[in-house]
Amino acid sequence: MQNTRLDKRSSSSGMGRILEGPAAWLVTFLLIPGLIVAILLLPPISLLNRLESFTFERISANTGGAIQDPDGTTVNFPAEGVLANFQAQIKSTPRTDFIEGQAGNDLYEAAQSLPDTLIAKSPVYHVEMRGREPAQAIVTIPIPNDSLPYETLALYEWTGDRWRYVPSSVLADADIVEARLDYVPQNFMVVQSLADVPEVTLNLGLDGQDPQNAVYTNATRGTLNLRGDGGLDGQAPPNSGTTIPVVTNVEAQTVRTDLINNLLVDPGLQDNQFTTLEQLVVNNGYPGLQLDYRGVDAVPSARADYVRFVDQVAERLHAANKTLAVRVEAPTPVSAEEWNTGGYDWRGLGQVVDELIIPAPVDPRAYAPGGEMELLLAYATDQVEPGKVSIELAGQSVERSGNYLLLKGYQDSLQPLLGTISAETGADNSVSISLDNPRLQGQVQWDDQLGIYSYTYTDDQGLQRTVYVESAGSLGRKLDLLRKYNVTNVSLNLPANGDVDPAMMQVLQRFQMGESTSSAPQAQMAVAYTLYGEDGSVVSQQIRPLDSPSVDFAMPAEAAAGELRVDAQLVNANGTALTAPKSAVLSLAAGKQPAAAAEAVAD
């Protein structure tokens, strides 16, 4: 009996010894605390998340709210964009740590992937949210030190695999960079951007020929027209290796809005269009395609439909390693900061296309410092990454009469400067020849504010007309203005007859080489006179300033009687002809005053 009691006692005492031995230490100090910690960290308690939540700002769907970094960077959530209550916080990584790759593994890849054309200027800001994300956000960042020039300051975000442009504006007066978005960027920073490699596209039309000595990236030739079934009418242009076909809904200068609007709401038509466009580009070996669909309805639904349509076209072409350019219609200024872009969502299109082609103002007065063109460039590069913006320039001279603007070729724009040739005989057997042009009101002048030559004359109806001559000098000024905003894609319209200043091609070449294209105003134009004998031989030649075009020719003995022909044409300072010659026949008789044709006739 006693042994039995001892055996039972010894059994329980053995368990006690286990619990009181080393195992007791493990249970007491490791297992039980571990279980307690697990219970606290795991749901439903989730203590760590509860503690961390104290660093998050609670954003109410009723009032909205904001989060702010110590440096003043703020992300504001307007109440109308908050769909449900959520929490958010903002942190930042110092710029130096980011650049040196000391910001942890998450940002190391971001630092390695930063393009050479982007220079970090601010910390990297991180926004974290819990709950349903809002549909709107207004991000404001103090402009970092050493950020000039403001025209090329930009906001970029890291998406996890690439740096993406964030539409934003530099508000210099408020000393902030502001982005008004329909989403919340997660990792973003302010950068100073450098220009991409310049590209020039010449719009040559169906029958246009390459200008002499032209150097360009691509050329658009001919057009194909949208058809009612989503297909295309027209002949694909021959591919020179740089040819870009243009697809449009403009037929004989009539915009077929019915075709584009039907296309945007009919999936069957769209499928046919996608296949047709892909086959057009791939089968002909074109490097890309330009869409020029006009008259898209300026309502939110149509704007969104067009972006979705373009996105799907871009996906097809990008899969075949081809590019997509989309031309939009000219915008209308609403204020100094806002423009009406009609049926085209520039932000949305800029995210999916390779080039967004924006027509520049035709009126030369828009190119004054701080004028309409600068405002347009500032707005365009706020909405779309500058490397994707392509500005379409008219490439022609402009004649203004009242509120009407007429595009003219280069030589055509200079013709009013040549008047009627008159002649009279001098006592010393010489002939005095001059250009009578009473309609000309002053001489050709370089307008340094507009960066273009201009003059004024009176037309046959007595109305005043001002001619702005598009030359190499004025084109160079425009290109340098684009470069100020890091816009290095240019689309230049050329007249079918090729009537442009030949020196323009040299300016385009310098632009593509990254050189400055502005130049000092050229010397005043001059009039070159050439006197021909009856047999067609040159009797004499002289050049006179345009503002003093009279000249005296000594008459050769063999020309004392008979006929002489005099040609007059404008030339530049180098003697290069700028216009076709105007001619007049002088009937001479010994001892009599020569009679010049009443009207000068173009050769």
Secondary structure, DSSP 8 states (H G I E B T S, - for coil): -HHHHHHHHHHHHHHHHHHHSHHHHHIIIIIHHHHHHHHHHSTTT-HHHHHHGGGSEEEBTTTBEEEE-TTS-EEEE-GGG--S-EEEEEEEE-HHHHHTT-S-HHHHHHHHH--TTEEE-S-EEEEEEEES--S-EEEEEE--SS---GGGEEEEEE-SSSEEEE--EEETTTTEEEEEESS--SEEEEEEE-----EEEEE-TTT----TT---SEEEEEEEEE-TTS-EES------SSEEEEEESEETTEE-HHHHHHHHH-HHHHHHHHHHHHHHHHHHT-SEEEEE-----SSHHHHHHHHHHHHHHHHHHHHTT-EEEEE----EE-SSS-EE-TT--HHHHHHH-SEEEEE--SSGGGGSTTSHHHHHHHHHHHHS-GGGEEEEE--SEEEEETTEEEEE-HHHHHGGG--EEEEEE-TTSEEEEEEE-TTEEEEEEEETTTTEEEEEEE-TTS-EEEEEE--HHHHHHHHHHHHHTT--EEEEE--TT--S-TTHHHHHHHHHTT-----------EEEEEEE-TTS-EEEEEEEETTS--EEEE--GGGSSEEEEEEEEEE-TT--B-S--EEEEEEE-TTS--EE-SS-EE-
